[in-house]
Amino acid sequence: MMSIITKYATGIVSRAEIGDLLDNFETNILGTLSEQLNTLKIQNKKKAENVALSIFCPKYRKKHALREDPLNSI
């Protein structure tokens, strides 16, 4: 990365080189956003599974009476 910076700091930069740098930067940003979205989707899926499975757990039944059940409030 430093070689790219020193190259552009000391010489004339063509439009094609700037375009390539911007394309690479855009690709990196989109890749990072995609990874973060996938991570959030996985976390939300795990939370939903935990809520669904907690209904069958005896500790859940003791903690929430049937009439107070937050999952039964539909």
Buried (B, 14 or more C-beta within 10 A) or exposed (E): EEEEEEEEEEEEEEEEBEEEEEEEEEEEEEEEEEEEEEEEEEEEEEEEEEEEEBEEEEEBEEEBEEEEEEEEEE
